[in-house]
Amino acid sequence: MAEERKILVEEVEAVNNPPKARVEEAAESGPRQRDYLDGFLSAKPAETPKGEPGGSVYDGVIDALKEIYDPEIPVNIYDLGLIYGVDVTGDGHVVVTMTLTTPHCPVAESMPGEVELRVGAVPGVGDAQVNLVWDPPWDPQKMSDEAKLELGML
């Protein structure tokens, strides 16, 4: 036969409160400020440089790239993952590093020129340059989730 187990219950009438925390060194450093976030809340946000992500020139270049579509695929070249890098210098010089889906792409000759023209037209851009690279080679994993969804790959 199975052995019976019993749970012992102890009834109590009162429980002592735990001791309260005491911070002695806070009193030595002076009175506590009413709102310790005062300086933080009144501080102005740091200005993002124009050529950094979030800056006006950088964001303008990305927006321009998102308006250029691959003629064979209904997705813009940025979401397609063809843009490997956008570098903006302080004087407005922009270098776009990009690739194409294949070296035999029908727009291999015209696409870099179109990118250069569109990026050069962004306000704040002084000079635009496009570097077409083949290494690393493009693959579908470089596409954004939006592009994959558009093409039925998700």
N, C-alpha and C positions, 0 to 999 in steps of 0.2 A: 504494500500500500504506500501511496505517496505521502511524504512527510509534509505536514501542514506548517506554513510559515505565517507568523503574525508580525504586523507592523506595530511597533510601540509608539504610542502617542503621549507626548508630555504636554500638559496644559500649564500655561503660565499666566500670571495676572498682569504683569507689567514688564516692559523691556527698557533697559537704560539707553538713553540717546547716545550716539557716538560723539566723541569730542569734536568741536568745531575747529576748522583749519585756522591757523593764525599765521599772518605774514608780518614778521617784525621789520624786515628791511624796507618795506614799502613806506612805513611811517618815517624812517630815517631820511629818505630821499625827498621828502616834502609832501605837501598835500596833493592828492590825486586830482588830475584835471577832470573837469566835468564830462567832457566828451573826448576820449582819447583818439577819435578818428577825425578831429577837427582839421588838422593839417592835411590829412589824406583826402578828405572830402572837398577841401577848397583848392587843392592843387589842380592845375590845368593839365590835360593829357599831353604827353610828349608828342611833338609833331613828327609824323612819319616822313622821312626823306622822299622826295618825288620819285626817285629811281628804285625804291624798295617796294616789296609787296605791300599793298595798301596805299602807296603813294600815287599821286594823280597821273604821272607820266607812265609808270609801270602798269597801272590798272587800265589806262587808255590803250596801251600797246596790246594787252591781253584781250580787251574788248574788240580791237581791230582784228586780231588773229581769229577771234570767234566768228567774224563775219566772212571769213574765207572758207569756202566749201570745196571739198574734193569733188571733181566733176563726175566721178563714177559712184561715189558713196554719199548718201544724203546726210553727212555729218561734217561739222566744221573741223578744220585741221588741228585746232587746239584740243578738242575733246577726242579726236581720233588718235591723239598721242604722238603726232608728228613733230611737235615742238619740244625740244629737249632742254632749251634754256633761253632766258631773256635777261640780258645784262644791260643796265642803264648806268652810264657814267654821270657825274655831277654836271657836266656841260651839255647833257642831252644826247650824247652819242649812244645809239642802241645797237646791240649785236644780238641777233636771233640765231640760235643754233637749232637746226631742224633736219629732218630726214623725210623720205618719201616711203610709201608702202613697199616699193620695189625699185631697183635702179632702172628697170625698163618701163616705168610709169610713163604714160603718154604726156603728162604735164611736167616731166623732169626739167625741161628747158624753161618753161614759162612760170611755174609756181614760185621759185625763189624770187623772180622779178616782181611778181604780184605782191608777195609778202613784203618786199622792200618798199614798194610804192605805198602800200596801205599803212605800214608802220611809219614811214617817213611823213605821212599826212597827219599823224597824231599831234595835237597841240603840245608843244614843249620838246618835241623831238627835233634835234638839229640835223643829225646824220643817221641813216639807217644802213645796216650791213647785215647780210644773210650768209651764214655759213651752212652749206649743205654737207652733211656727214652721212656715212653709211655704217659706222661702227659706234654704238651697238646697232645691229639691224632692228628695224621695226617689227613688232609682233602684236597680235591682237590683245595681249595682256596689258599693253600700254594705254589702251582706250579707257576713257572715263566710264563710270557706271551708266551715265546718261546715254553715251554713245552705244554701249552694249545693249541697253534697253531698246534704243531706237532701231537697232539692227536685229533685234530678236535673239540676242546672245545671252540674255539673262532669264 
